[in-house]
Amino acid sequence: QEPRLKFRTTKLSSVAQRSRMGFPQTSVSSGCRVIILWRCCMSSGIVFPKDIHDAMVAAGMIAGQPSVVTVATPAPSSVSTPEVSHNETPDEQSDETPEVSHNETERAKLKPASKGFIPPAWFADLRFGCLHPKKRGACMFGPRGTGKTHAIHELAKMAGVELITFQAAAGTILDDLVGYRGLKDGRSDFTDGPLPEALTKDCWFCCEEANMVHPGVWSKTNTLLDGSGDTLRLPDGRKLAAGPNFRLILCFNEGVAYGGAKEVNAALRDRLFPVMATYFPAAQEESMIRTRTGCDTNTATCVVALANSIRAARIPMFDLSPRALFDWLEYVQWSQCSMADGFDKAIVGRVPGDAKVTRDVLAQIAGTVGLGSWSAPVFNGVSH
């Protein structure tokens, strides 16, 4: 995840390699060295060394006009330049200072994260979708309790931008997003919805439970995100364009396990950067549990191991979020009950009464890890 990029060269030995990397299907000698990350750098906005770019243009390897038409050809040398090994250690690598990327520039503008905020593993993807100057937002999906809402609010705070949120629900229509007509002082008046408000303020707009909205409703936003310059036409005749700071973030729990969920508009998803929100790694989740509940390390480790076993079972209509684990341990501490009894109350108790199969699966997994024989937890140094 280090944003600095060491430029390395390789030999393009086949037309297939050239095609995959975006180079034209022209004849390139086996001795020609090219930068294999050129296409990635251009699409990601990373500054590419000017002299190498111009040389590639002059050689006809990429399209474009070099800023210097005449490219000096280095004189032949009897001293051969050794190849750069891909296995070289950092101390053996070139001392050349890499170019500064957009990632570093944007990161320098960010404010410090809030105290206690632990960036999830996918936070860098969200940051890319929202902060990169050529991106228009992110499509963030994953199971409940992975910190999607917290992450986007934290990123907006770090970036110093206003975030307008909208909670979608089954039956959400276009008027809920765009606005509606009503009577004001006896006259017809149009009231802006959250989307026009975000466009007017040129800020971020986040829609929670975005897959509750009919795909046809989202089609209204497609042209705002494709760089065509089209505007959002409001019923009162106004036209609102997306400013340079506008971002659209869709946030939802993906899958058939969530009642009322629909497929998100495919064209819209294609315009947003995908962010798959997953649960925290075990070590981070254990740290969160210890910080939140004050329990001992052994208890936190056992709780997370059991939680990951349940998640791995992929039980239909059931997610086990960190919030549920907090509830479990806090209930045990408050009621002075055993860990097994707390599990029945705080975890199994979340299952609807008619879902006997789910209850049986949870009981079976708990029995497999020996929940009934766990040692008593210690909270804040005091034995339970």
PyMOL commands that set and color helices and strands:
alter all, ss='L'
color gray80, all
select helices_A, chain A and resi 15-20+38-44+50-58+90-92+102-109+123-131+148-159+174-178+194-201+210-212+215-225+266-271+282-293+297-312+322-335+339-346+348-350+356-368+371-373
alter helices_A, ss='H'
color red, helices_A
select strands_A, chain A and resi 9-11+33-35+137-141+163-167+179-184+187-192+204-208+232-233+239-240+247-252+273-276+378-379+382-383
alter strands_A, ss='S'
color yellow, strands_A
deselect
rebuild
show_as cartoon
